[in-house]
Amino acid sequence: MSIGSHTIPAGLPCWVELASHDDAAAQRFYSGLFGWQYEIRRDPATPTGRYGIASLDGLPTSGLYQAGARSVPGWTLHISVPYTATAAEWVEHLNGEVTLGPVAIPDRGSILHATDACGAPIVFWETPPDWRFATGMPGAFSGADLNTHDGVAADHFYTKLFNYSSQQVGDGDSVDYAEYLIDHEPVLYRYVMGPEYERDTPPHWLVYFEVAPARGADATAGQALMLGGSVVIEPYDTPFGRTALLADPDGSVFGVIDHSRVLQGVGRAEVDDPYDD
């Protein structure tokens, strides 16, 4: 399935893109892992003037560009906004920081790069009328977690910016894991990083992609290794599905999830705590 801009309410994920030091190697890795096909377009905003659009069965799944010499490679989440100019004012008002924009992109609307009140990079996108983004199918975007050190500040920033409601799905103590909802439907998640993370790990969004049940998270992790990537966290079961955290050859971390393998008989507080022995 896919979503178009006329159906995207404010606050819904509408795109993900990867900054890579070697975009050709990234294309080989993700094409092999998810079956993506890339179309290269001209983009004066990137260091090389090139921007890759990955697609699956004709539906756009993600963007790719070569990171600058001083840029950190990795995945970035984009969230829909009705007006980037208004979003910029609210970002500053809520103790975030605008780092670029708003910038109008021909035929692709307007974008705003920012860091939230906790310091996590995020992009806000005023999408064009014909915008499409593949979701809810194998090889496509499945969801994203905001990994932060300050859950209170994160919740304040995003719930005020988008009128999300926030609900704790961890126990709030050993696992502080919340979901952000629109009309009672979860759209994003927020996790306070525990001892499994180094104390100086910067706040960041972790993007997840869905894998087909016939393939599963375990086989996908094995294929990532064969394609030159690495397994950051071995596959484990959650109430949302069997999950693994992987990294591409450039070290950019992402998650994969098989929603058919749901952990039964436990509270949802177990979801992001594979480290509890």
Buried (B, 14 or more C-beta within 10 A) or exposed (E): EBBBBEEBEBBBBBBBBBBBBBBEBBBBBBBBBBBBEBEEBEBEEBEEEBBBBBBBEEBBBBBBBBBEEEEEBBBBBBBBBEBBEBBBEBBEEBEBEBEEBBEEBEEBBBBBBBBBBBBBBBBBBBBBEEBBBBBEBBBBBBBBBBBBBBBEBBBBBBBEBBEBEBEBBBBEEEBBBBBBBBEEEBBBBBBBBBEEBEEEEBBBBBBBBBBBBEBBBBBBBBBBEEBEBBBBBEBBBBBBBBBBBBBBBBBBBBBBBBBEBEBEEEEBBBBBBBEEE
